[in-house]
């Protein structure tokens, strides 16, 4: 499984991409979507929701199970992916691109530095298996 080099990862398998405007695009990792199986429903958070790091703010449901999605850092939700309402399978087919879940305006963009880099995340996945 390929892990993009420009991302950071939370232990709960969310990925974060820091955008040029300082917002964070958030999704779930390729590993997480593989573990869940085919997604049938995605509930994105409400725009303007203020959340703490590690707070459950979204839900993905697959044929196997439902799973909470956590905010990787504290901040405010500024956008969600409207495509997922009709096409939740985008998370399976393109987890690091079209399958993004929401965008967050972080309280402190430096908090992203506390997340795992791709190499650390790969080692983390291996240690879980």
ABEGO torsion letter per residue (X at the ends): XBBBAABBBBAAGBBBBBBAAGBBBBBBBAAAAAAAEBBABBBBBBBGBBBBBGBBABBBBBAABBBBBBBABBEBBABBBAAAAABAAAAAABAABAABABBBBBABAAAAAABBBAAAAAAAAAAAX
